[in-house]
Amino acid sequence: MYRLNYQSADDLELLAQTGKQDREALVILYDRYGRRVFVLAVRILNDPIGSEEVIQNVFMSVTS
């Protein structure tokens, strides 16, 4: 049985895993991109609280 090495997996592999409801893959993607998404959202919205909601929506949409 193949076991994905999450830390060294590329983004496409992780996205494929999130499509299978793999929470660990989502956590790795969040660790890689969560801060970047937040910073971008704050720049656009000028609202840190609203930006947290954006992050949640972005990463929840990845799983659907």
Backbone as ProteinMPNN parsed JSONL, in Angstrom:
{"seq_chain_A": "MYRLNYQSADDLELLAQTGKQDREALVILYDRYGRRVFVLAVRILNDPIGSEEVIQNVFMSVTS", "coords_chain_A": {"N_chain_A": [[0.838, -1.184, 0.0], [0.569, 2.185, -0.891], [1.861, 4.939, 0.784], [1.386, 8.275, 1.232], [3.855, 10.72, 1.461], [3.375, 13.373, 3.175], [4.663, 15.83, 3.785], [6.596, 16.124, 1.777], [5.105, 15.98, -0.482], [3.812, 17.189, -3.588], [1.815, 20.087, -4.477], [-0.333, 19.392, -6.185], [-0.685, 16.662, -5.677], [-1.482, 16.806, -3.029], [-3.86, 18.297, -3.289], [-5.388, 16.434, -4.707], [-5.666, 14.515, -2.732], [-7.162, 15.947, -0.839], [-9.551, 16.003, -2.118], [-10.401, 13.509, -1.573], [-11.237, 13.728, 0.937], [-9.128, 13.913, 2.776], [-7.848, 14.941, 5.611], [-5.312, 15.494, 6.629], [-3.82, 16.187, 4.387], [-5.069, 18.585, 3.734], [-4.355, 20.119, 5.955], [-1.6, 20.368, 5.552], [-1.577, 21.84, 3.141], [-2.808, 24.153, 4.112], [-0.882, 24.976, 5.967], [1.15, 25.615, 4.187], [0.032, 27.681, 2.595], [-1.81, 29.256, 3.993], [-1.078, 31.622, 5.44], [-0.259, 33.298, 3.356], [-2.636, 33.602, 1.916], [-4.158, 34.874, 3.835], [-2.727, 37.322, 4.208], [-2.983, 38.46, 1.663], [-5.788, 38.711, 1.553], [-6.201, 40.542, 3.651], [-4.914, 42.775, 2.598], [-6.588, 43.324, 0.428], [-9.183, 43.545, 1.558], [-8.78, 45.1, 3.808], [-9.418, 44.365, 6.389], [-8.972, 42.477, 9.039], [-10.585, 40.591, 10.465], [-12.622, 39.915, 8.653], [-10.952, 38.836, 6.765], [-10.104, 36.483, 7.945], [-12.414, 34.983, 7.7], [-12.458, 34.754, 4.94], [-10.218, 33.124, 4.508], [-11.104, 30.758, 5.728], [-13.271, 30.135, 4.04], [-11.933, 29.815, 1.572], [-10.259, 27.576, 2.038], [-12.124, 25.676, 2.759], [-13.515, 25.441, 0.398], [-11.668, 24.152, -1.139], [-11.872, 21.525, -0.361], [-14.248, 20.677, -1.392]], "CA_chain_A": [[0.0, 0.0, 0.0], [1.323, 3.43, -1.018], [1.582, 5.95, 1.818], [1.839, 9.575, 0.789], [4.677, 11.521, 2.36], [2.669, 14.647, 3.085], [5.572, 16.978, 3.821], [7.308, 16.278, 0.512], [4.15, 15.881, -1.59], [3.569, 18.462, -4.279], [0.48, 20.642, -4.246], [-1.35, 18.635, -6.927], [-0.956, 15.433, -4.919], [-2.257, 17.18, -1.838], [-5.216, 18.644, -3.728], [-6.07, 15.172, -5.018], [-6.0, 13.882, -1.458], [-8.254, 16.671, -0.181], [-10.765, 15.55, -2.799], [-10.773, 12.245, -0.921], [-11.509, 14.104, 2.332], [-7.921, 13.673, 3.573], [-7.643, 16.13, 6.439], [-3.876, 15.766, 6.779], [-3.406, 16.903, 3.182], [-5.58, 19.945, 3.872], [-3.53, 20.793, 6.962], [-0.322, 20.709, 4.915], [-1.854, 22.961, 2.24], [-3.053, 25.331, 4.944], [0.415, 25.407, 6.486], [1.909, 26.205, 3.082], [-0.582, 28.83, 1.932], [-2.751, 29.996, 4.832], [-0.595, 32.977, 5.741], [-0.276, 34.077, 2.11], [-4.028, 33.926, 1.614], [-4.579, 35.867, 4.831], [-2.096, 38.61, 3.906], [-3.635, 38.985, 0.458], [-7.145, 39.111, 1.91], [-6.121, 41.773, 4.453], [-4.591, 43.874, 1.677], [-7.752, 43.63, -0.4], [-10.342, 43.928, 2.37], [-8.4, 45.983, 4.908], [-10.254, 43.893, 7.492], [-8.416, 41.201, 9.499], [-11.631, 39.639, 10.84], [-13.196, 39.45, 7.399], [-9.935, 38.035, 6.091], [-10.142, 35.144, 8.539], [-13.544, 34.297, 7.059], [-12.032, 34.433, 3.581], [-9.338, 31.945, 4.595], [-11.945, 29.595, 5.987], [-14.018, 29.825, 2.821], [-10.998, 29.329, 0.557], [-9.8, 26.218, 2.324], [-13.281, 24.775, 2.733], [-13.854, 25.195, -1.012], [-10.679, 23.185, -1.656], [-12.293, 20.173, -0.025], [-15.483, 20.278, -2.059]], "C_chain_A": [[0.879, 1.243, 0.0], [0.893, 4.408, 0.064], [2.198, 7.259, 1.366], [2.695, 10.232, 1.862], [4.173, 12.959, 2.239], [3.609, 15.84, 3.012], [6.271, 17.194, 2.488], [6.38, 16.198, -0.703], [3.999, 17.234, -2.275], [2.106, 18.856, -4.105], [-0.611, 19.864, -4.967], [-1.69, 17.324, -6.227], [-1.818, 15.736, -3.701], [-3.692, 17.556, -2.203], [-6.025, 17.391, -4.062], [-6.506, 14.479, -3.732], [-7.129, 14.613, -0.741], [-9.582, 16.324, -0.832], [-11.281, 14.237, -2.251], [-11.026, 12.451, 0.568], [-10.341, 13.796, 3.265], [-7.569, 14.949, 4.328], [-6.17, 16.484, 6.58], [-3.345, 16.535, 5.573], [-3.863, 18.355, 3.245], [-4.753, 20.744, 4.875], [-2.198, 21.224, 6.349], [-0.524, 21.876, 3.954], [-2.089, 24.25, 3.021], [-1.734, 25.874, 5.494], [1.237, 26.109, 5.402], [1.343, 27.547, 2.62], [-1.491, 29.691, 2.802], [-2.327, 31.429, 5.1], [-0.641, 33.849, 4.493], [-1.701, 34.513, 1.759], [-4.521, 35.005, 2.572], [-4.011, 37.244, 4.501], [-2.742, 39.25, 2.679], [-5.047, 39.489, 0.774], [-7.146, 40.396, 2.73], [-5.815, 42.968, 3.55], [-5.815, 44.295, 0.869], [-8.897, 44.194, 0.434], [-10.053, 44.995, 3.409], [-9.223, 45.66, 6.156], [-9.745, 42.523, 7.958], [-9.482, 40.161, 9.856], [-12.285, 39.06, 9.589], [-12.23, 38.552, 6.638], [-9.867, 36.628, 6.662], [-11.291, 34.332, 7.94], [-13.195, 33.89, 5.637], [-11.159, 33.186, 3.585], [-10.176, 30.691, 4.809], [-12.698, 29.184, 4.726], [-13.123, 29.259, 1.728], [-10.643, 27.872, 0.815], [-10.953, 25.222, 2.411], [-13.671, 24.469, 1.282], [-12.872, 24.219, -1.662], [-11.154, 21.768, -1.426], [-13.558, 19.741, -0.743], [-15.313, 20.062, -3.533]], "O_chain_A": [[1.819, 1.348, 0.788], [-0.297, 4.672, 0.237], [3.406, 7.336, 1.142], [2.307, 10.292, 3.029], [4.521, 13.667, 1.294], [3.364, 16.77, 2.244], [6.517, 18.338, 2.103], [6.838, 16.335, -1.837], [4.052, 18.283, -1.633], [1.279, 18.067, -3.649], [-1.702, 19.69, -4.425], [-2.853, 16.921, -6.19], [-2.761, 15.009, -3.39], [-4.631, 17.176, -1.504], [-7.209, 17.305, -3.735], [-7.602, 13.921, -3.664], [-7.967, 13.977, -0.103], [-10.623, 16.346, -0.176], [-12.447, 13.887, -2.437], [-11.031, 11.504, 1.354], [-10.555, 13.454, 4.428], [-7.059, 15.909, 3.751], [-5.822, 17.663, 6.643], [-2.516, 17.433, 5.722], [-3.123, 19.257, 2.852], [-4.485, 21.925, 4.655], [-1.727, 22.332, 6.607], [0.277, 22.811, 3.951], [-1.616, 25.316, 2.625], [-1.5, 27.082, 5.487], [1.935, 27.085, 5.679], [2.105, 28.455, 2.287], [-1.902, 30.767, 2.369], [-3.14, 32.348, 4.996], [-1.023, 35.017, 4.568], [-1.932, 35.653, 1.356], [-5.216, 35.937, 2.167], [-4.746, 38.232, 4.514], [-3.013, 40.45, 2.67], [-5.449, 40.559, 0.318], [-8.005, 41.254, 2.527], [-6.389, 44.044, 3.719], [-6.046, 45.485, 0.654], [-9.507, 45.198, 0.065], [-10.955, 45.71, 3.845], [-9.663, 46.554, 6.879], [-10.058, 41.509, 7.333], [-9.302, 38.976, 9.578], [-12.475, 37.848, 9.487], [-12.646, 37.621, 5.949], [-9.598, 35.677, 5.928], [-11.151, 33.132, 7.702], [-13.585, 32.817, 5.178], [-11.341, 32.294, 2.757], [-9.971, 29.679, 4.139], [-12.747, 28.001, 4.391], [-13.513, 28.322, 1.031], [-10.72, 27.036, -0.086], [-10.758, 24.033, 2.156], [-14.108, 23.359, 0.978], [-13.218, 23.539, -2.628], [-10.86, 20.887, -2.233], [-13.912, 18.562, -0.712], [-16.274, 19.723, -4.223]]}, "name": "protein", "num_of_chains": 1, "seq": "MYRLNYQSADDLELLAQTGKQDREALVILYDRYGRRVFVLAVRILNDPIGSEEVIQNVFMSVTS"}
